Amino acid sequence: MAPARSSVPAIEARGLGRSFGDHVAVDGVDVTVAPGEVLGFLGPNGAGKTTTVRMLAGLLPPSRGTARVAGFEVTTEAASVRASVGLLTETPGLYETLPAHRNLRLFAELYGVDDPEPKIRRWLERFGLWGRRNDPSGSFSKGMRQKLAIIRAVLHEPPVIFLDEPTSGLDPEASIDVRDAIEELCHGGATVFLGTHNLVEAERLCDRVAVFKQRILAIDRIDALRTALFGRHLRLVLRAAPDEKLAEALTLVQTFSGVGAVTPVTPTEILAEIPDPAATHPALVAALAAAGVPLLYVQDASPSLEAVYRKLLEPSLTAMGGSS
Amino acid sequence: MTGRARRIRALVTKEAFEILANRWLLLTVFGVPAAVVVLTVLNVASLAKAPLPASALPEALRGSCTGLSDNECAQVHLGRTFGALYLLLPMILPSAIAAYGIVGEKRGRTLEPLLATPLQTGELLVAKVIAAVLPGIAAAWLGYGLWLGAVRVLTGPGLVGHLTSPAWVLAIAVLGPLFALLATTVGLMVSSRATDPRAAQQVASLLILPVVAGLVGQLTGAVVLTIPVTLALIAGAAVANALLLALAVRIFDREAILTRWS
């Protein structure tokens, strides 16, 4: 993989929007993605993720705003953008009567890949499909098809890769398989724009996430979003302890420098808000141990990405009439 | 080779592999010409056994048979009429392939990855046209050659000489492929807007009607394919092809295809 290592952003969009008739699908996206960064683009179905990906990949002209991808403007240099990015569409879209190898060969030639055979072999071997290269892609399992589609998207070694719902519709085993494959891509140094509503995937793969519904509601590192929305919490669990030990621990934690609000949750459990865990955790744990507090374990009790996601999308979820 | 030529070649190769992998399409591509060859050969064979009276020929044609016996004249006339089927063949086969061309990609959800490549709309359509037209033209020419061979074996070299007049050779070699291009481009235009390959094929097949009218004219003696007539038809077909291809590129709506078919 040949990432675009430079100070120029791999993706830069300003006020990017798209309407279909009266319907506003995407409304003013502002985003900058650094070369080599993996950005998760999270949002529910119908949020406009695919439309955004299509605009950024040079497939769909925006109704308003501008974007540059891999150094090219998406409206006036759409063909150059398409040549410089890899796109994994939501459905694999393989030629099912053709062998896997022929599918890849076609796209290698369309992208102008020089000497494609060694590259095709390397990728097929890497994703465990070399032995099935001459089988029609229609005979592949869903996971295998998706992996083949991923290879098709990266065979020309694009500096920017768009993955649109890569594990959508896959069973858990195939999802894990495909996620492993994507993880390999992410470590390869390319800029990856991952459109997904799979939060596990985002948490595992992304440097930053953007929560999106028509527009970007929030964009940051997952940790930063958690802290911004909920604060940082440490869960201290004590062995079945006499009440005075819990009271002693409570007092110690409450008065400890760098600790915010402290709440006893159960007779053996304390929840403490800690804005700067890296600076506070070690010292706090050491102080508790020194005081003879019978600590069973200490756990980061920050809310899950799902909680962050739900909180950010709360107004729209409420508007949809449910929180399921 | 330029990037453009390389992309067109890649897509034509893909189309060829897809046609080869589709047994039903193969049957259409090679079954129909085979049936036409058999039919036309049987016709000439029956004519060789049971000569037609001169009165069976239209007056207009009898005048063009100078130096030929009534039966030879009838053979030339019917031979040319059946030979016109080889002008129709390149239209029928490619239109079937072309009608499936874009609709098939839409239904297989393969069009978005294709449109995501640097491939331009014109390149996509040219590749589709080439891939659809070549098997039809090859099958028609092969069938025509086989038919002429059979005519020679059954009736001797005289009739073949009349059936391969310069006007006819020009028509089969140039006019047939141009007709094929017309039918294919129309098939692709409809295919890019339609949701069902059958609809696309039916609309494209309407183009056959003028050629069928010409065939009827040939049968009645109202139309005689001379060099000037053939050249005029070639010029008209070439202009129509250029205009239609430009129109096809213009009406190919990437956006509608992407948003409606994904």
Interface residues (C-beta under 8 A of the other chain):
Chain A: F20 T50 R54 A57 G58 L59 L60 P61 A79 S80 R82 A83 V85 L87 T89 E90 T91 P92 G93 L94 Y95 E96 T97 L98 R102 R105 L106 F107 E109 L110 Y111 G112 P136 A149 R152 A153
Chain B: G3 R6 R7 R9 A10 L11 T13 K14 F17 E18 A21 N22 G108 R109 T110 L111 E112 P113 L114 L115 A116 T117 P118 L119 Q120 R254 E255 L258 T259 S262
